[in-house]
Amino acid sequence: SPGVSIAYSGQFEYLERAVDRLKLVVPATLLIIFVLLYLIFGRFDEAALIMGTLPFALTGGIWTLYLLGFNQSIATGVGFIALAGVSA
């Protein structure tokens, strides 16, 4: 009806802002990890090989979330960033 609007706020709004922020932070983190690997090894192919193993670690993390019945949240997203750093 005219003059009626719906606005989502509270936790949903915070989630949307956090997801937008993670869309910038996650690629930046992966790029930083790659640059550090390149600086350590001095070779592009070795850094790329190590970065190629990250999907396996992240897949294991997703399976663990599923098997334990946890929901995907901002906290688990930050945990996956840490997992990428540790696995590299």
Secondary structure as UniProt FT lines:
FT   TURN            2..3
FT   HELIX           11..41
FT   HELIX           44..52
FT   HELIX           54..68
FT   HELIX           74..87
//
